[in-house]
Amino acid sequence: MHSIYSRITGLGFYVPDNIVTNDDLTRYMDTSDAWIQERTGIKERRYFTYGKETNASMATAASRKALERANVDAKQVDLIVYATLSPDYYFPGSAFLMQRELGLEGTAVIDIRQQCSGFVYALSIADQFIKTGMYKTVLVVGSEIQSTFLDKTTQGRSVAVIFGDGAGAAVLQATTDPEHRILSTHLHADGRYAEELYLKDPGSSRPDHFITPETATSADSSVVMNGNTVFKHAVVRFMEVINESLSANGYQSSDLSLLVPHQANIRIAGYIQQQMNLPDEKVFNNIQRYGNTTAASIPIALTEAFEQGRVQSGDLVCLAAFGSGFTWASALIKW
């Protein structure tokens, strides 16, 4: 009897047409293109257009591309695993809305909120369901609309300049081929640092209604980030979880064909690349054009890498992420 594995058979992404450059942000806050690029590497990002796009509609567009590339009809999807920290509704999750747009009534959906590690967590969940034999085709999605909860003033610039909107998707299918598959996934979290990068309101544990005029205008309704703490933990955890995936499968960093890190900050990616002694052609970054799209960043980057021919059959590809929670995760894939 052959073992069952999972394999990525299709990738897709969607980003809004609305390009917001660093110079555009100077209309709202005291900043500059040079200041932003020096600290983050970002030159521009995308913001959604109200009435044209939603979190779920972007995810649907990305998923349709992934399904087309996989040559899979939407009706073949057994499960949707959807990662986002910015759902269209407080509840139900956006996975239900995307399921409806795809016409998949009755298909199981799972919404997860693992922030920047969301896509790798979702990939791992899908991988486990396929390996148990419960499902054969799973749609994995990361989608974010973050532009609506950013404090676009000088006070909030350290966070506001970083984030953007977009969606990415992957089709996972069952395979018995041990040479082309997801080799392993590795998930971690540490809630001791939850308030180092978080958005407090709206929340349910409030004395009255969870949204009041006061909470809607308070500082707690904007993202709070301790940048130094996040950076210090990120560079350590990224390295740990990448090496964990390599070690678990008998590889070294020199064996990697491509590292696709979560697009958090170009300085973090640069530090990891330097420490692992990886040449430029073995690390993929596109934060310059899209900013940090949180759960969507890895599938967007992986799709672009594939489209540019930087992911080929037989390549050893590592996905790695770190984010709010704190969470960190990796996936090692033999393409």
C-alpha positions in Angstrom: 0.0 0.0 0.0 1.4 3.4 -1.0 1.7 6.3 1.4 -0.4 9.3 0.7 1.2 12.7 0.5 0.1 16.2 -0.6 1.4 18.2 -3.5 0.9 21.8 -4.7 -0.6 21.6 -8.1 -1.7 25.1 -8.7 -0.9 28.7 -7.5 -2.6 32.0 -8.0 -2.7 35.5 -6.5 -4.7 38.7 -6.8 -3.7 42.3 -5.8 -5.8 45.4 -6.2 -5.1 47.8 -9.1 -4.8 50.7 -6.6 -1.1 51.3 -6.2 -0.1 53.5 -3.2 3.5 54.7 -3.4 5.6 56.0 -0.5 5.2 59.5 -1.9 1.5 59.0 -1.8 1.7 58.4 2.0 3.4 61.8 2.5 0.0 63.4 2.0 -1.1 61.8 5.3 2.0 61.7 7.5 5.5 63.1 8.0 7.5 60.5 6.1 9.5 60.1 2.9 10.3 57.5 0.3 13.9 57.3 1.5 12.8 56.8 5.2 10.4 54.0 4.3 12.7 52.2 2.0 15.6 52.4 4.4 13.6 50.8 7.2 11.4 48.3 5.3 12.5 48.0 1.7 9.0 48.9 0.6 8.5 51.2 -2.4 4.7 50.7 -2.9 1.8 48.6 -1.8 -1.8 48.0 -2.9 -5.0 49.2 -1.3 -8.4 47.7 -2.1 -11.2 49.8 -3.6 -14.4 49.9 -1.6 -17.4 48.6 -3.6 -15.1 46.8 -6.0 -13.2 44.4 -3.8 -13.6 42.5 -0.6 -11.4 40.1 1.3 -13.4 37.2 0.0 -13.6 38.5 -3.6 -9.8 38.8 -3.8 -9.4 35.3 -2.4 -11.9 34.0 -4.9 -9.9 35.6 -7.8 -6.7 34.1 -6.5 -8.3 30.7 -6.1 -9.8 30.7 -9.6 -6.2 31.2 -11.0 -4.8 28.5 -8.8 -7.6 26.1 -9.8 -7.1 26.9 -13.5 -3.3 26.2 -13.2 -4.0 22.9 -11.4 -6.6 22.0 -14.1 -9.0 21.3 -11.3 -12.7 22.2 -11.4 -13.9 24.0 -8.3 -16.4 21.2 -7.7 -13.5 18.9 -6.9 -12.5 20.9 -3.9 -13.2 18.9 -0.7 -12.0 21.5 1.8 -11.1 25.2 2.0 -8.6 26.4 4.6 -8.7 30.2 4.8 -6.2 32.3 6.7 -6.9 36.0 7.4 -6.7 38.5 10.3 -9.0 40.9 8.4 -12.3 39.0 7.6 -15.1 40.8 5.9 -17.4 40.1 8.8 -16.7 39.7 12.5 -18.5 36.4 11.9 -19.0 34.2 9.9 -15.5 33.9 8.4 -14.6 34.9 4.9 -14.1 31.3 3.9 -17.9 31.0 3.9 -18.2 34.0 1.6 -15.6 32.6 -0.8 -17.2 29.2 -0.8 -20.5 30.9 -1.8 -18.7 32.8 -4.7 -17.2 29.5 -5.9 -20.6 27.8 -5.8 -19.3 25.1 -3.4 -22.3 24.8 -1.0 -21.8 21.9 1.3 -18.0 21.9 1.0 -16.2 22.1 4.4 -14.4 25.3 5.3 -12.0 26.2 8.1 -11.1 29.8 9.0 -7.9 30.4 10.9 -6.3 33.5 12.4 -2.6 33.0 12.6 -1.6 36.4 11.2 1.6 36.4 9.2 2.1 32.6 9.7 -1.4 32.0 8.6 -0.7 30.5 5.1 1.9 28.1 6.4 -0.4 27.0 9.2 -3.3 26.6 6.7 -0.9 24.6 4.4 -0.1 22.3 7.3 -3.7 21.7 8.1 -4.5 20.9 4.5 -1.5 18.6 4.4 -2.6 16.6 7.4 -6.2 16.1 6.1 -4.8 14.8 2.8 -2.3 12.5 4.4 -5.0 10.9 6.5 -7.0 10.2 3.4 -10.0 12.2 4.5 -9.7 14.7 1.6 -8.1 14.6 -1.8 -8.2 18.2 -3.0 -7.9 21.2 -0.6 -7.8 24.9 -1.4 -5.5 26.9 0.8 -5.9 30.7 0.9 -4.4 33.7 2.5 -6.2 37.0 2.0 -6.0 40.4 3.7 -7.5 43.9 3.6 -5.4 45.8 6.1 -5.6 49.3 4.7 -8.8 50.1 6.6 -7.4 49.6 10.1 -4.1 51.5 9.7 -3.5 54.8 11.5 -2.4 56.8 8.5 -1.0 59.7 10.5 2.5 60.6 11.6 1.8 59.0 14.9 1.0 55.7 13.3 3.5 55.8 10.4 5.8 53.1 11.8 3.0 50.6 11.2 1.0 52.2 8.4 3.8 52.3 5.9 4.3 48.5 6.1 1.0 46.9 5.3 -0.9 46.3 2.1 -3.9 44.3 0.7 -4.0 41.2 -1.5 -4.7 37.5 -1.7 -2.9 34.3 -2.7 -4.0 30.7 -3.0 -2.7 27.2 -3.6 -4.4 23.9 -4.6 -3.2 20.9 -2.7 -3.9 17.4 -4.1 -3.2 13.9 -2.9 -0.3 12.0 -4.5 1.6 8.8 -3.9 4.7 10.2 -5.5 7.4 10.5 -2.8 9.6 12.7 -4.9 7.3 15.7 -5.5 5.4 16.6 -2.4 5.3 18.6 0.8 8.0 17.0 2.9 7.1 18.4 6.3 5.6 21.4 8.1 6.6 22.9 11.5 4.4 25.1 13.6 5.1 27.1 16.8 3.6 29.9 18.9 4.3 31.8 22.1 1.4 33.8 23.5 3.6 35.6 26.1 4.3 38.2 23.4 0.7 38.7 22.2 0.6 42.4 23.0 3.9 43.1 21.2 2.0 43.2 17.9 -1.8 43.3 18.2 -5.0 45.1 17.5 -7.0 45.3 20.7 -10.4 46.6 19.6 -13.0 45.5 18.7 -12.9 42.7 21.2 -15.6 40.8 23.1 -14.2 41.1 26.6 -15.5 44.6 27.2 -17.8 45.9 29.9 -20.6 46.9 27.6 -21.0 46.6 23.8 -17.9 45.5 22.0 -18.0 48.6 19.8 -18.7 52.0 21.3 -17.9 55.5 20.2 -15.0 55.5 22.6 -13.5 52.2 21.4 -14.0 53.2 17.7 -11.8 56.3 18.1 -9.3 55.1 20.8 -5.7 54.1 20.2 -6.8 50.5 20.9 -8.5 50.4 17.5 -5.2 50.9 15.7 -2.4 48.3 15.3 0.2 48.4 18.1 3.7 47.1 17.3 6.9 47.0 19.3 9.1 47.0 16.3 12.4 46.2 18.2 10.9 43.3 20.0 9.3 41.9 16.9 12.6 42.2 14.9 14.7 40.5 17.6 12.4 37.6 17.9 11.8 37.3 14.1 15.4 36.9 13.1 15.9 34.1 15.8 12.6 32.2 15.1 13.0 32.4 11.3 16.4 30.8 11.5 15.2 28.1 14.0 12.2 27.0 12.0 14.0 27.0 8.6 16.7 24.9 10.1 14.2 22.7 11.8 12.6 21.8 8.5 15.9 21.1 6.8 17.2 19.0 9.7 13.9 17.0 9.8 14.5 15.9 6.2 18.2 15.4 6.2 19.1 18.6 4.3 21.4 21.6 4.8 20.8 25.3 3.8 23.1 24.7 0.8 20.6 22.2 -0.6 17.9 24.8 -0.9 16.8 25.9 -4.3 14.6 28.7 -3.0 13.6 30.3 0.3 10.3 32.2 0.2 10.1 34.1 3.5 7.1 35.9 4.8 7.4 39.5 3.4 7.7 41.3 6.7 10.7 43.6 6.3 13.6 43.5 3.8 16.1 43.8 6.7 14.8 40.6 8.3 15.0 38.8 5.0 18.5 40.2 4.4 19.7 39.1 7.8 18.4 35.5 7.3 19.9 35.3 3.8 23.3 36.5 5.2 23.3 34.1 8.2 22.3 31.1 6.0 24.9 32.1 3.3 22.3 32.1 0.5 22.9 33.9 -2.8 20.3 36.3 -4.1 19.0 33.8 -6.6 18.0 31.5 -3.7 15.8 34.0 -1.8 12.6 35.5 -3.2 11.4 38.9 -2.1 8.7 41.1 -3.5 7.9 43.3 -0.5 9.2 46.2 -2.5 6.0 46.2 -4.6 3.3 44.9 -2.3 4.4 45.6 1.3 3.5 43.2 4.0 0.3 41.4 3.1 0.4 39.2 6.2 -1.3 35.8 5.5 -1.3 36.6 1.7 2.4 37.4 1.5 3.8 33.9 1.1 1.3 32.6 -1.5 1.7 35.9 -3.5 5.5 35.6 -3.4 5.5 31.8 -4.2 3.1 32.4 -7.2 5.3 35.2 -8.6 8.4 33.0 -8.1 6.7 30.2 -10.0 5.6 32.6 -12.8 9.2 33.9 -13.1 10.5 30.3 -13.5 12.3 30.3 -10.2 10.5 27.2 -9.0 11.1 24.1 -11.2 10.3 20.4 -10.9 12.7 18.8 -8.4 13.5 22.1 -6.6 13.7 22.1 -2.8 11.7 25.1 -1.6 11.3 26.4 1.9 8.4 28.6 3.1 8.9 30.4 6.4 7.0 32.9 8.4 6.9 34.8 11.7 4.2 37.1 13.0 1.8 38.3 15.7 1.0 35.9 18.4 3.9 35.3 18.3 3.7 32.6 15.7 6.4 31.0 13.5 6.2 28.2 11.0 7.9 26.6 8.0 7.1 24.1 5.2 9.7 22.2 3.2 8.6 21.2 -0.3 10.1 19.0 -3.0 8.6 20.6 -6.1 
